[in-house]
C-alpha cells in the first residue's frame, strides 16, 4: 500500500540534483513551468491542466506542443496539435527556436454511426490502429471528422490520439467542438478564457460542428469507419495491430498453438 510513497522517495533520492536544477529554472524564468514529480502521467496532466487550446496573450494563436515522448499526441484529442520529437529538437524549442517540417499529407478519417454501449474506446482504438496500419499513414497527419466524432467524449478522443504512434501517423487530430469547450469547463479552466477560445476559433473557422458536412475540410485522401461495426476486442501484448474480436478469440488462440512460426 505504501509503494507509491516509497517509489517517490527513491526518485527524489536518485534525482535530487536534477530536481533542484529544474526548480531553480522555474523560479528564474517567467515562461518556465515545472510540474512536480508524482503529479501523474504527463500526458494526462497536460490534457486536464496545462493545455491552453488557444494562447490568449497579446496575440491570439492556436496552442501546440512537442514532447520527448511519442504519446505526446494524446493532446490531439482536445484539439491541440502536438507530436513527439527528439531531445535535440525539444531543447531547441525550449531555447526559442522554431521547429520546421515538410507539409504532410492529411488523411481525413470519417466516423459515422455510434459505438455499441458494450464497446469501449479501447475497442475503437484497436480497430482504428489495425485499419490505419493497413493503409499506411507514416509521416502523415490524420484528422477525424464526420457525425460520429460528436458522439465521442474527450476521453475517447484522447485514447485514440494517444495511440497515434502505433498506427504511424504524426498526429491524430480532433478539431475543437462544443464537447471540447465543455471539457475545458469541467476541468476548471477560466470561463473568460473559454469564451475567448470559442470566439477566436469561430472567427478563424477552426471551430467544428461535426454534424455539419459543409464544414468538412478538403483532405489528401479520405477513409471511413462506421462506429457501429466496432466490436469488443483483445490485442497484444506488444502488437496492438494484431486485434482479435472476442467472438473468435477461442478459435484464434487454438490456431496460434498449432501455427508454424514464420
N, C-alpha and C positions, 0 to 999 in steps of 0.2 A: 504493500500500500504506500510505502514511502519511497518508491523507486524514482518518481519524478523529482522529488526534493534532492535525493542523493545524486541523481544524474546531473542536475543543475549545479550542485555544489562542486562536483567533479569538473564540469565545464568551466566554471569560474576559476578553479584552481589551475587548470591547464592553460587557459586563455586569458589570464589576468592582465598581462601586458597589452594584449590586443584590445581588450575591452576598455582599458584605461585610455588607450590612444583614441579609440572611437568616441569615447565620452568627451575627451578634450576637443575633438573635432566638432562635435555637436554644439559645444559651448563657444567655440572660436568662430564658427561660420554661421551666418544668419540663414542660409539656404540649405543647411545640412541637418537632417533629422535621423536619429538613430532609434530603432525600435529595440527596446531592452531584450536581452536573452530570456527565453521562457515565455514569450508573449504568444506563441503559437506558430503555425506554419505560415511562412511569409506570404504565400500567395493568397491565403485566406485573410490575413491581416490587411493586405493591400485591397482586397475586394471589400471588406467590411469597414475599413477605417481610413485608408490612405488615398485611394483613387479619387481624383477630383472631377473626372469626366471632362470638365472644361476648366481651364485656368482662368481665374477671374481677377487678374491684376490690372495693370494699366491697359493692356491689350488682351482681348479675349481670344483664346485659341484652344483647339481640342487637346485633351490630355493624351500623353503617350508614355510608354515605358520600355526600357530594355533592361534585362536582368541576366545574371550569370547562371541561370538555370533554364533548361529547355521548357519547363512548365510555366514560365512567366506568362505564357499565352492564356492562362486561366482568366486574366483580367479582360480578355476579349469579350467574355460573357456579359460584361457591364457596358460594352460599347467603347472601351479604351483599346486602341491599337498598341499591342506590346508583343515582344518576342524575345527569345534567348539569344545572347551574344557571347563572344569570348571575353576573357578577363581584360585583355588589352583594349578592346573596343569599349568595354564598360568604364575602364579608367579614363579613357579619352573623353567620354561623355561627361563623367564626373568633373573633369577639368574644363568643361565648357566647349568642347569640340563637337561639331556637327557630325552626325553619323549618316553615311550615304549608302545607297543601294540602287541596283538597276530596277526600273519599274517592272513589277511582276505581272504575270497574267492573273486575272481574278476569276476564280471559278464560283459561279452562283449556285448555291445548294438550296434548292427549293423544298420546303417542308409543307406538306398538306395533311389534312386529317388531324386526329388526336391520338395520343397514346392510350392503350388499354389500361384501365386502372390497376391491373395486376402487374404491369411492367414498370420498370424504373428508369431513371436517367442512365444507369449503368448499362442496361439492355440497349438503350438508344445509342450510347456512345460506342458500344462494341459493334453494333450494326453499321454505324457511320464509318468507323475505322476500317472495317473489312471492305466496305464499299469504296471508300476513297483510296485505299491502298491498291485496289484492283484497277482504279482509273489512273493513278499516278499523278500526285499533286505536289511533288517535291519542288521547292523553290517558288511555289505559287501561293497567293492569298486565297482563302476560302471565305466567302461571305454568305451567311444564311439569310434567306428571305422566304416570303410566302406566308399564307394564313396560319400554317401550323406553328410558326415561331411564336405567335402571340399567345399560344396555349402553354408555352414552356415558362416555368419560373426562372428567375435569375440563377438559382442553384442548379437547375437543369442545364441552362446555357453555359454556366461556368464549368460544369462537369464535362460537357462536350469540348469546350475550348481548352480545358486542361489537357486533354488527350491529343491535342494538335501534333505534338512530336511523334506520336505513334502512327498517325496517318501521313506524316511527312510534310505537311504544309508549313509555311512560315507563320501565318496567323489563321485563326478561325473566328471571324468577326461577326458579332451580333450588334447591329446598329441600335442606338438608344430609342426606346419607345416608352409608352406610359408605364409599363411594368418596371422599367429601369428607374424611372423617377420615383415610383412607389418604394422600390428597394432602397433608394437613397434616403427617403424619409424614414423608413423602418430602421435603418442603421444610423439614425440620428444625425444626418447631415443637416446643415442650416437651411431652414425654409427659404431664406432670402437667396442663398446660393443655388438652391434647386430651381427657383424661379428664373434666375439668370441663365442657368444651364438650358432650361427649356426654351426660353426666348431666343437665346443665341442659336441653338441647334435648329429651331424652326425657321429663323431668319436666314440661315445659311443652307436650308434644305437638307440638313443631316438628320433631322428627326424623322422617325419612321412609323407609319401606320401599316403594319404588316397585312392588314385585311384589304388594303387599297392597292390593287395591281398597277395603278397609274404611277405609283412611287417606286416601282421596281427599277433598279438601275440596268444599264446595258453591261453584260458580262462578257468575258472572253469565251466562256462556254457555260452551259447550264446543265445540271443534273437534278434529279428529283427523287424524293423519298416520301412515301405515304406512311405517316406515323402509325396508322392502324395496323400495318403489316409487321411492326416490331414485336418480337416475342421474347419471353424470358429466356435468358441465355447464360452459358458459362464459358469461360475462356481462361487461358493462362497455362502455367504460371508466369511465363516470360513473354509470350507472343499473343497480345490481345487480339490480333487479327485472326487467330485461329478460333473464331467464335463457333460454338455449337449450341443449338437450341436445346432446352431442357427436354423437349419431347423426344429427341433422338439421342439423348446423352448415353443411355444404356447401350444402345446398338453401337454408337461410335466408340465407346470405351472398350467393348468386346472386340471390335475390329482393330483397335490400337494394340491389343495384346498379341495379335497374330500377324499384323502388317510387318513387312520387312523394313528395316531401317535403311533409308537411301543414303 
